Amino acid sequence: MLSPSQSIQYQKESVERALTCANCGKKLHVLEVHVCEHCCAELMSDQNSAMYEEEDDEDNFASGKED
């Protein structure tokens, strides 16, 4: 069990983590949650392009086409 001072310290650290970008560590804007705007755009564009490539591969495989 945490002492009262340890509990307060943990709460402060928890709030600080919640206000920090999970990807780059930059302090978040009030309207941002988990990641900053720059990291969000970067992560989303990478994720979507990889997803389209996988779908294209699956479509080609299902139709019998291969590159």
Distance bins in CASP14 RR format, pairs under 12 A and 6 or more apart:
PFRMAT RR
TARGET T0000
AUTHOR 0000-0000-0000
RMODE 2
METHOD distances of the structure
MODEL  1
1 7 0 0 0 0 1 0 0 0 0 0 0
1 10 0 0 0 0 0 1 0 0 0 0 0
2 8 0 0 0 0 1 0 0 0 0 0 0
2 9 0 0 0 0 1 0 0 0 0 0 0
2 10 1 0 0 1 0 0 0 0 0 0 0
2 11 0 0 0 0 1 0 0 0 0 0 0
2 13 0 0 0 0 0 1 0 0 0 0 0
3 9 0 0 0 0 1 0 0 0 0 0 0
3 10 0 0 0 0 0 1 0 0 0 0 0
4 10 0 0 0 0 0 1 0 0 0 0 0
4 11 0 0 0 0 0 1 0 0 0 0 0
5 11 0 0 0 0 0 1 0 0 0 0 0
5 12 0 0 0 0 0 1 0 0 0 0 0
6 12 0 0 0 0 0 1 0 0 0 0 0
6 13 0 0 0 0 0 1 0 0 0 0 0
7 13 0 0 0 0 0 1 0 0 0 0 0
7 14 0 0 0 0 0 1 0 0 0 0 0
8 14 0 0 0 0 0 1 0 0 0 0 0
8 15 0 0 0 0 0 1 0 0 0 0 0
9 15 0 0 0 0 0 1 0 0 0 0 0
9 16 0 0 0 0 0 1 0 0 0 0 0
10 16 0 0 0 0 0 1 0 0 0 0 0
10 17 0 0 0 0 0 1 0 0 0 0 0
11 17 0 0 0 0 0 1 0 0 0 0 0
11 18 0 0 0 0 0 1 0 0 0 0 0
12 18 0 0 0 0 0 1 0 0 0 0 0
12 19 0 0 0 0 0 1 0 0 0 0 0
13 19 0 0 0 0 0 1 0 0 0 0 0
13 20 0 0 0 0 0 1 0 0 0 0 0
14 20 0 0 0 0 0 1 0 0 0 0 0
15 27 0 0 0 0 0 1 0 0 0 0 0
15 28 0 0 0 0 0 1 0 0 0 0 0
16 25 0 0 0 0 0 1 0 0 0 0 0
16 27 0 0 0 0 1 0 0 0 0 0 0
16 28 0 0 0 0 0 1 0 0 0 0 0
17 25 0 0 0 0 1 0 0 0 0 0 0
17 27 0 0 0 0 0 1 0 0 0 0 0
17 28 0 0 0 0 0 1 0 0 0 0 0
17 34 0 0 0 0 0 1 0 0 0 0 0
18 27 0 0 0 0 0 1 0 0 0 0 0
18 28 0 0 0 0 1 0 0 0 0 0 0
18 30 0 0 0 0 0 1 0 0 0 0 0
18 32 0 0 0 0 0 1 0 0 0 0 0
18 33 0 0 0 0 1 0 0 0 0 0 0
18 34 0 0 0 0 1 0 0 0 0 0 0
19 25 0 0 0 0 1 0 0 0 0 0 0
19 26 0 0 0 0 0 1 0 0 0 0 0
19 27 1 0 0 1 0 0 0 0 0 0 0
19 28 1 0 1 0 0 0 0 0 0 0 0
19 29 0 0 0 0 1 0 0 0 0 0 0
19 30 0 0 0 0 1 0 0 0 0 0 0
19 32 0 0 0 0 1 0 0 0 0 0 0
19 33 0 0 0 0 0 1 0 0 0 0 0
19 34 0 0 0 0 0 1 0 0 0 0 0
19 36 0 0 0 0 0 1 0 0 0 0 0
20 26 1 0 0 1 0 0 0 0 0 0 0
20 27 1 0 0 1 0 0 0 0 0 0 0
20 28 1 0 0 1 0 0 0 0 0 0 0
20 29 0 0 0 0 0 1 0 0 0 0 0
20 32 0 0 0 0 0 1 0 0 0 0 0
20 33 0 0 0 0 0 1 0 0 0 0 0
20 34 0 0 0 0 1 0 0 0 0 0 0
20 35 0 0 0 0 1 0 0 0 0 0 0
20 36 0 0 0 0 1 0 0 0 0 0 0
20 39 0 0 0 0 0 1 0 0 0 0 0
21 27 1 0 0 1 0 0 0 0 0 0 0
21 28 1 0 1 0 0 0 0 0 0 0 0
21 29 0 0 0 0 1 0 0 0 0 0 0
21 32 1 0 0 1 0 0 0 0 0 0 0
21 33 0 0 0 0 0 1 0 0 0 0 0
21 34 1 0 0 1 0 0 0 0 0 0 0
21 35 1 0 1 0 0 0 0 0 0 0 0
21 36 1 0 1 0 0 0 0 0 0 0 0
21 37 0 0 0 0 1 0 0 0 0 0 0
21 38 0 0 0 0 1 0 0 0 0 0 0
21 39 1 0 1 0 0 0 0 0 0 0 0
21 40 0 0 0 0 1 0 0 0 0 0 0
21 42 0 0 0 0 0 1 0 0 0 0 0
21 43 0 0 0 0 0 1 0 0 0 0 0
22 28 0 0 0 0 1 0 0 0 0 0 0
22 32 0 0 0 0 0 1 0 0 0 0 0
22 33 0 0 0 0 1 0 0 0 0 0 0
22 34 1 0 1 0 0 0 0 0 0 0 0
22 35 1 0 1 0 0 0 0 0 0 0 0
22 36 0 0 0 0 1 0 0 0 0 0 0
22 39 0 0 0 0 1 0 0 0 0 0 0
22 40 0 0 0 0 0 1 0 0 0 0 0
22 43 0 0 0 0 0 1 0 0 0 0 0
23 32 0 0 0 0 0 1 0 0 0 0 0
23 34 0 0 0 0 1 0 0 0 0 0 0
23 35 1 0 1 0 0 0 0 0 0 0 0
23 36 1 0 0 1 0 0 0 0 0 0 0
23 37 0 0 0 0 0 1 0 0 0 0 0
23 38 0 0 0 0 1 0 0 0 0 0 0
23 39 1 1 0 0 0 0 0 0 0 0 0
23 40 0 0 0 0 1 0 0 0 0 0 0
23 41 0 0 0 0 0 1 0 0 0 0 0
23 42 0 0 0 0 1 0 0 0 0 0 0
23 43 1 0 0 1 0 0 0 0 0 0 0
23 44 0 0 0 0 0 1 0 0 0 0 0
23 46 0 0 0 0 0 1 0 0 0 0 0
24 32 0 0 0 0 0 1 0 0 0 0 0
24 34 0 0 0 0 0 1 0 0 0 0 0
24 35 1 0 0 1 0 0 0 0 0 0 0
24 36 1 0 0 1 0 0 0 0 0 0 0
24 37 0 0 0 0 0 1 0 0 0 0 0
24 38 1 0 0 1 0 0 0 0 0 0 0
24 39 1 0 1 0 0 0 0 0 0 0 0
24 40 0 0 0 0 0 1 0 0 0 0 0
24 42 0 0 0 0 1 0 0 0 0 0 0
24 43 0 0 0 0 0 1 0 0 0 0 0
25 32 0 0 0 0 0 1 0 0 0 0 0
25 34 0 0 0 0 0 1 0 0 0 0 0
25 35 0 0 0 0 1 0 0 0 0 0 0
25 36 0 0 0 0 1 0 0 0 0 0 0
25 38 0 0 0 0 0 1 0 0 0 0 0
25 39 0 0 0 0 1 0 0 0 0 0 0
26 32 0 0 0 0 1 0 0 0 0 0 0
26 34 0 0 0 0 0 1 0 0 0 0 0
26 35 0 0 0 0 1 0 0 0 0 0 0
26 36 1 0 1 0 0 0 0 0 0 0 0
26 37 0 0 0 0 1 0 0 0 0 0 0
26 38 1 0 0 1 0 0 0 0 0 0 0
26 39 1 0 0 1 0 0 0 0 0 0 0
26 40 0 0 0 0 0 1 0 0 0 0 0
27 36 0 0 0 0 1 0 0 0 0 0 0
28 34 0 0 0 0 1 0 0 0 0 0 0
28 35 1 0 0 1 0 0 0 0 0 0 0
28 36 1 0 1 0 0 0 0 0 0 0 0
28 37 0 0 0 0 1 0 0 0 0 0 0
28 38 0 0 0 0 0 1 0 0 0 0 0
28 39 0 0 0 0 0 1 0 0 0 0 0
28 40 0 0 0 0 0 1 0 0 0 0 0
29 35 0 0 0 0 0 1 0 0 0 0 0
29 36 1 0 0 1 0 0 0 0 0 0 0
29 37 1 0 0 1 0 0 0 0 0 0 0
29 38 0 0 0 0 0 1 0 0 0 0 0
29 40 0 0 0 0 0 1 0 0 0 0 0
31 37 0 0 0 0 1 0 0 0 0 0 0
31 40 0 0 0 0 0 1 0 0 0 0 0
32 38 0 0 0 0 0 1 0 0 0 0 0
32 39 0 0 0 0 1 0 0 0 0 0 0
32 40 1 0 0 1 0 0 0 0 0 0 0
32 41 0 0 0 0 0 1 0 0 0 0 0
33 39 0 0 0 0 0 1 0 0 0 0 0
33 40 0 0 0 0 1 0 0 0 0 0 0
34 40 0 0 0 0 1 0 0 0 0 0 0
34 43 0 0 0 0 0 1 0 0 0 0 0
35 41 0 0 0 0 1 0 0 0 0 0 0
35 42 0 0 0 0 1 0 0 0 0 0 0
35 43 1 0 0 1 0 0 0 0 0 0 0
35 44 0 0 0 0 1 0 0 0 0 0 0
36 42 0 0 0 0 1 0 0 0 0 0 0
36 43 0 0 0 0 0 1 0 0 0 0 0
37 43 0 0 0 0 0 1 0 0 0 0 0
37 44 0 0 0 0 0 1 0 0 0 0 0
38 44 0 0 0 0 0 1 0 0 0 0 0
38 45 0 0 0 0 0 1 0 0 0 0 0
39 45 0 0 0 0 0 1 0 0 0 0 0
39 46 0 0 0 0 0 1 0 0 0 0 0
39 47 0 0 0 0 0 1 0 0 0 0 0
40 46 0 0 0 0 0 1 0 0 0 0 0
40 47 0 0 0 0 0 1 0 0 0 0 0
41 47 0 0 0 0 0 1 0 0 0 0 0
41 48 0 0 0 0 0 1 0 0 0 0 0
42 48 0 0 0 0 0 1 0 0 0 0 0
42 49 0 0 0 0 0 1 0 0 0 0 0
43 49 0 0 0 0 0 1 0 0 0 0 0
43 50 0 0 0 0 0 1 0 0 0 0 0
44 50 0 0 0 0 0 1 0 0 0 0 0
44 51 0 0 0 0 0 1 0 0 0 0 0
45 51 0 0 0 0 0 1 0 0 0 0 0
45 52 0 0 0 0 0 1 0 0 0 0 0
46 52 0 0 0 0 0 1 0 0 0 0 0
46 53 0 0 0 0 0 1 0 0 0 0 0
47 53 0 0 0 0 0 1 0 0 0 0 0
47 54 0 0 0 0 0 1 0 0 0 0 0
48 54 0 0 0 0 0 1 0 0 0 0 0
48 55 0 0 0 0 0 1 0 0 0 0 0
49 55 0 0 0 0 0 1 0 0 0 0 0
49 56 0 0 0 0 0 1 0 0 0 0 0
50 56 0 0 0 0 0 1 0 0 0 0 0
50 57 0 0 0 0 0 1 0 0 0 0 0
51 57 0 0 0 0 0 1 0 0 0 0 0
51 58 0 0 0 0 0 1 0 0 0 0 0
52 58 0 0 0 0 0 1 0 0 0 0 0
52 59 0 0 0 0 0 1 0 0 0 0 0
53 59 0 0 0 0 0 1 0 0 0 0 0
53 60 0 0 0 0 0 1 0 0 0 0 0
53 67 0 0 0 0 0 1 0 0 0 0 0
54 60 0 0 0 0 0 1 0 0 0 0 0
54 61 0 0 0 0 0 1 0 0 0 0 0
55 61 0 0 0 0 0 1 0 0 0 0 0
55 62 0 0 0 0 0 1 0 0 0 0 0
56 62 0 0 0 0 0 1 0 0 0 0 0
56 63 0 0 0 0 0 1 0 0 0 0 0
56 65 0 0 0 0 0 1 0 0 0 0 0
56 66 0 0 0 0 0 1 0 0 0 0 0
56 67 0 0 0 0 1 0 0 0 0 0 0
57 63 0 0 0 0 0 1 0 0 0 0 0
57 64 0 0 0 0 0 1 0 0 0 0 0
57 65 0 0 0 0 0 1 0 0 0 0 0
57 66 0 0 0 0 1 0 0 0 0 0 0
57 67 0 0 0 0 1 0 0 0 0 0 0
58 64 0 0 0 0 0 1 0 0 0 0 0
58 65 0 0 0 0 0 1 0 0 0 0 0
58 66 0 0 0 0 0 1 0 0 0 0 0
59 65 0 0 0 0 1 0 0 0 0 0 0
59 66 0 0 0 0 0 1 0 0 0 0 0
59 67 0 0 0 0 0 1 0 0 0 0 0
60 66 1 0 0 1 0 0 0 0 0 0 0
60 67 1 0 0 1 0 0 0 0 0 0 0
61 67 0 0 0 0 0 1 0 0 0 0 0
END
